[in-house]
């Protein structure tokens, strides 16, 4: 995640640097460093930030479209996918071990690279003006 996206999400969450630091369990100095681009945003911080944003942008609490419906996943893949197992089709990007391309990703970076290009992620975040 780039520093400008981090800053944009903090603004959408309507949080000060201090408030966001408390939510993410990091120091205010870390938040400042992320926003200035002086420090790489750790995966666990990016993940938590996107989770918080996802809860804010839900359409009045209405259930979101499920990833397996949007991607038209075959039953064989569904049975091996943790997003389906835990009925979290709007949080597929949040859950490690998803099998969108047929197998689990080797790292969070690899997963998020695919997720950012996925119609589910785009539908959830960009279509709702999240990021």
Secondary structure as GFF3:
##gff-version 3
##sequence-region A 1 131
A	DSSP	alpha_helix	3	13	.	.	.	ID=ss1
A	DSSP	alpha_helix	17	24	.	.	.	ID=ss2
A	DSSP	alpha_helix	28	36	.	.	.	ID=ss3
A	DSSP	alpha_helix	43	56	.	.	.	ID=ss4
A	DSSP	alpha_helix	67	70	.	.	.	ID=ss5
A	DSSP	alpha_helix	75	78	.	.	.	ID=ss6
A	DSSP	alpha_helix	82	85	.	.	.	ID=ss7
A	DSSP	alpha_helix	108	116	.	.	.	ID=ss8
A	DSSP	alpha_helix	119	121	.	.	.	ID=ss9
A	DSSP	pi_helix	122	126	.	.	.	ID=ss10
###
